[in-house]
Amino acid sequence: MARPFRFGVNLMSAAPADEWRAKCRRAEELGYDVILAPDHLGMPAPFPALVAAAEATERPRLGTFVLNAGFWNPALLAREVATTDALTGGRLELGLGTGYVQAEHETAGLPWGSPGERVDHLRRTVEELERLLDSDGHQPQPVQKRVPLLIGANGDRMLRLTAEHADIAAFTAARTRDGGSLEPLAAEELDERVALYRKLAAGRAEPAELNLLVQIVIVTDDPGAAIQPWLSRIPHLTEQQVLELPIVLVGTLDDIVERMRAQRDRFGFSYLTVLEPNMEVFAPAIARLREA
């Protein structure tokens, strides 16, 4: 049986306390299951933002989407995770990735390294976090016996790490280019990535939840016209190819709902994340799927 859908929203814009809490309450009202915070310079610091979100809401889980592992020392991160899990009443979901924006590391005075070195650092971080947080002697202690781990991945080594350790496998559906830009994957390319992950995860005792970050959501009767402003950002793809990207949901509400069901059947994506600018426009699709 297919997993039930879950929906997350990644809140990226800084706001004063009252405005931030109101935004989080609105996400809860709209039916989002997870309120998420990214880990980029110029955006809110993730852990205090999630604690404030927990104070403003009752139902949603709170997650990082995703922490830039290069910003974090594993021992200090374990302290942050345990404290935040306690302060949110055991609602934390920890998302980790290698990071992909070199300029952020340079601004922070942190080493960037090669892709292989960044994956190595993420693996060490994951393994040390598990060792520390699984220890009865670690202080502080998280509320949850295991804080669910999400890893954002696309490359072979990252998919292997995800298969070995993650409770939630988040597919970026994009490849990283020099300078920190992302190039989206076509559906056929994503098929291959998901197939490799499933092969690597074949021996798991419990299957992971599969996540997709949706970049564009537009409800419209004219998809071709609606997608025009985005074409210059992806100049190597035609209008139709952009509309067919897994990370793009453009069409009528019925079209979008059917597309999400089809992608769950094809790829296994039951947990979908949207960006903050799409929070309101995506909400009717959540309501429609809740009724099904």
Salt bridges, closest charged atoms under 4 A:
GLU29 OE1 - ARG26 NH1 3.38
ASP33 OD1 - ARG59 NH1 3.49
ASP33 OD2 - ARG290 NH2 2.72
GLU55 OE1 - ARG21 NH2 3.23
GLU93 OE2 - ARG6 NH1 2.86
GLU93 OE2 - ARG61 NE 2.66
GLU104 OE2 - HIS40 ND1 3.03
ASP120 OD1 - ARG157 NH2 2.49
GLU127 OE2 - ARG123 NH1 3.23
GLU128 OE2 - ARG131 NH2 2.67
GLU130 OE2 - ARG146 NH2 3.71
GLU130 OE1 - HIS165 ND1 3.04
ASP156 OD1 - ARG193 NH1 2.71
GLU164 OE1 - ARG123 NH1 2.93
GLU164 OE1 - HIS165 NE2 3.92
ASP167 OD2 - ARG146 NE 2.91
GLU183 OE2 - ARG175 NH1 2.72
GLU183 OE1 - ARG177 NE 3.09
GLU189 OE2 - ARG175 NH2 2.60
ASP191 OD2 - ARG266 NH2 2.51
GLU192 OE1 - ARG193 NE 2.75
GLU209 OE1 - ARG6 NH2 2.74
ASP254 OD1 - ARG288 NH1 2.46
GLU276 OE2 - LYS23 NZ 2.99
GLU280 OE2 - ARG26 NE 2.86
